[in-house]
Amino acid sequence: MTPTLAKLLLGPLLLWQGRRVRATALRLPEAAGERMRPGDGLRLLIVGDSSAAGVGAAHQDEALAGCLGHLLAARLGRPVGWQLVATSGHRSAQALAQLRASELAAADVLVTALGVNDVVDQVAPGEALAALDAIDALARERAGVRLTLHCAAPPMQAFPVLPQPLRWFFGQQAARFNAALAAQVRGHASRHVAHLPEVMQRDAAALMAADGFHPGPRGYALWAEALAGHIVAAWPQLANRSTT
């Protein structure tokens, strides 16, 4: 059954399940800690939703931004600076609006962690991707970003908090979003799609926080490790940037 047919046939059930999950799911706070850290080496701009904001971790040090900054600093041998612009519940268009309203520090690399809320709220992929294009363009214009990693949507078919068939339906929609995202950036040498590491695809439920929807600290560490690998591979192309 295709997602479109499922939506037609199972629409009332999917809608009821979605509303019930929203009403009963455990709500965890965003990770505590500062949203910007200085560094004289590589500079990161991280834009996203609750996963970027670190929901499921107690502090930014064990969330995506902190883990990624620490790993890159260890690999590159220089302090890595980062800025986090992220809010729980944000769709791609809302993240764009927040970025427009933010004061941005200079950055070399943009990381976006968006798409789940676009899937949940049934935003058309084209609309979400247009917002991601605008986020990329804005980060390049205002922060000097030279490399963008768009994190793919996670395997929502493995989220324990979601009942069936809603879990299957969101998994299919997430895969559709990822395919559209890959097609959108194809041919752009400085924009890439970063999928979650295989262990997070395979053991997603075991690496999640208590809410069954967000990564726990171990999940964030694995995710950051995969992103660090992408960035380090591209570092020779970025190392000749000016030191302003």
C-alpha positions in Angstrom: 0.0 0.0 0.0 1.4 3.4 -0.9 1.3 6.3 1.6 -1.1 8.2 -0.6 -3.6 5.2 -0.7 -3.0 4.7 3.1 -3.9 8.3 3.8 -7.1 7.9 1.8 -8.2 4.6 3.3 -6.8 5.0 6.9 -7.1 8.8 7.2 -9.5 8.9 10.2 -7.4 6.3 12.1 -4.1 8.0 11.3 -5.5 11.3 12.5 -6.9 9.8 15.7 -3.5 8.1 16.4 -1.6 11.3 15.7 -3.8 13.3 18.1 -3.5 10.7 20.8 0.3 10.6 20.6 0.5 14.3 20.9 -1.8 14.3 23.9 -0.1 11.4 25.8 3.5 11.4 24.7 6.2 12.2 27.3 7.5 15.7 26.7 11.2 16.2 27.5 12.9 19.6 27.7 15.6 20.9 25.4 19.1 20.3 26.6 20.4 22.9 29.1 23.5 24.9 28.4 24.7 27.7 26.2 23.9 27.9 22.5 27.2 29.3 21.3 30.8 28.4 22.0 33.9 30.2 20.7 36.7 28.5 18.9 39.6 29.5 16.7 39.4 26.5 14.4 36.4 25.2 12.4 33.2 27.1 13.0 29.7 25.4 12.9 26.2 26.7 12.5 23.6 24.1 13.6 20.0 24.8 12.6 17.1 22.6 13.5 14.3 21.3 15.6 14.1 19.4 18.9 16.8 17.0 17.9 19.2 19.8 17.2 18.1 21.5 20.4 19.2 18.3 22.3 15.8 17.0 23.6 16.7 13.7 25.2 20.0 14.9 26.6 20.4 16.8 29.9 23.0 19.2 28.7 24.4 20.5 25.3 27.7 18.8 26.1 26.0 15.4 25.5 23.6 16.6 22.8 24.4 17.0 19.1 26.1 20.4 19.1 28.4 19.7 22.1 29.3 16.2 20.9 30.0 17.3 17.4 32.2 20.3 18.5 34.2 18.0 20.9 34.8 15.3 18.3 35.9 17.8 15.6 38.2 19.6 18.0 39.8 16.3 18.9 40.2 15.3 15.3 41.4 18.6 14.0 43.5 19.6 16.9 42.0 23.0 17.4 39.0 24.4 19.4 35.9 24.3 17.3 33.3 27.1 17.6 29.6 26.5 17.2 26.3 28.3 17.2 23.0 26.6 17.7 19.7 28.0 16.3 17.1 25.4 17.1 13.6 25.1 18.7 11.4 22.1 19.5 8.5 21.6 17.1 10.0 23.7 14.3 9.3 22.8 10.7 11.8 23.8 8.1 9.9 27.1 7.3 9.8 28.0 11.0 13.5 27.3 11.4 14.1 29.6 8.4 12.2 32.4 10.1 14.1 31.9 13.4 17.4 32.0 11.5 16.4 35.2 9.7 15.7 36.8 13.1 19.0 35.6 14.7 22.3 37.3 14.9 24.7 35.0 13.2 28.4 34.5 14.0 30.8 33.6 11.1 30.7 29.9 10.2 32.4 27.5 7.9 29.9 24.6 8.0 26.1 24.5 8.2 24.3 21.5 9.7 20.6 21.3 9.4 18.5 18.8 11.5 15.0 19.2 10.1 12.3 17.2 8.4 10.6 15.2 11.2 8.1 17.9 12.0 7.5 18.5 8.2 6.6 14.8 8.0 4.4 14.9 11.1 2.6 18.0 10.0 2.2 16.7 6.5 4.1 19.6 4.8 4.6 18.9 1.1 8.3 18.0 0.5 8.6 20.8 -2.1 7.7 23.4 0.5 10.1 22.0 3.1 12.9 21.8 0.6 12.3 25.4 -0.5 12.8 26.4 3.1 16.1 24.3 3.3 17.3 26.0 0.2 16.6 29.4 1.8 18.4 28.4 5.0 21.4 27.3 3.0 21.5 30.6 1.0 21.0 32.7 4.1 23.8 30.9 6.0 26.2 31.5 3.1 25.3 35.1 2.7 25.2 36.2 6.4 27.7 33.7 8.0 30.0 32.8 5.2 29.2 29.1 5.2 31.0 27.1 2.6 29.8 23.5 3.3 26.2 22.4 4.2 25.2 19.0 5.6 21.5 18.4 5.6 20.7 15.6 8.0 18.2 13.1 6.5 15.0 12.4 8.4 15.4 9.4 10.8 13.8 6.0 10.5 10.4 7.0 11.9 9.1 3.5 11.3 11.2 2.5 14.3 10.0 5.1 16.7 8.5 3.2 19.7 6.1 6.0 20.7 4.2 5.7 17.4 1.5 3.0 17.1 0.9 1.1 13.9 -0.1 1.9 11.2 1.0 5.5 12.0 4.5 4.4 12.5 4.7 2.7 9.1 3.0 5.8 7.5 5.5 8.3 8.9 8.3 6.0 8.0 7.2 6.0 4.4 6.8 9.8 4.4 10.2 10.2 6.0 11.7 8.1 3.2 9.9 10.2 0.6 11.3 13.4 2.2 14.8 11.9 2.1 14.6 11.0 -1.5 13.4 14.4 -2.4 16.2 16.0 -0.4 18.8 13.9 -2.1 17.5 14.9 -5.5 17.4 18.6 -4.5 21.1 18.8 -3.6 22.4 16.5 -6.3 24.9 18.4 -8.4 25.7 20.9 -5.6 29.3 20.1 -4.6 29.0 22.1 -1.3 25.7 20.6 -0.2 25.3 17.0 1.0 22.8 14.8 2.7 24.0 13.1 5.9 22.1 9.9 6.8 22.1 8.6 10.3 24.8 5.9 10.9 23.8 2.4 10.2 23.7 1.5 13.9 21.1 4.2 14.5 19.1 3.0 11.6 19.2 -0.6 12.8 18.9 -0.1 16.6 17.0 3.2 16.7 14.6 2.2 19.5 17.5 1.1 21.8 19.3 4.4 21.3 16.4 6.7 22.1 15.5 8.7 25.1 12.6 7.9 27.4 10.1 9.6 25.2 10.6 7.0 22.4 11.0 9.9 19.9 14.4 11.6 20.4 17.9 10.2 20.6 19.4 9.6 24.0 23.0 10.7 24.8 24.5 7.6 23.2 22.4 8.2 20.1 23.6 11.8 19.9 27.2 10.7 20.2 26.9 8.2 17.3 25.1 10.8 15.2 27.8 13.4 15.9 30.5 10.9 15.1 29.0 10.3 11.7 28.7 14.0 11.0 32.3 14.6 12.1 33.5 12.1 9.6 31.7 13.9 6.8 33.1 17.3 7.9 36.7 16.1 8.4 36.6 14.6 4.9 35.7 18.0 3.5 38.2 20.0 5.7 41.0 20.3 3.2 38.6 22.3 1.0 37.8 24.6 3.9 41.2 24.9 5.5 42.3 27.8 3.3 39.5 30.1 4.5 40.6 33.5 5.8 41.1 33.8 9.5 38.9 36.8 9.9 
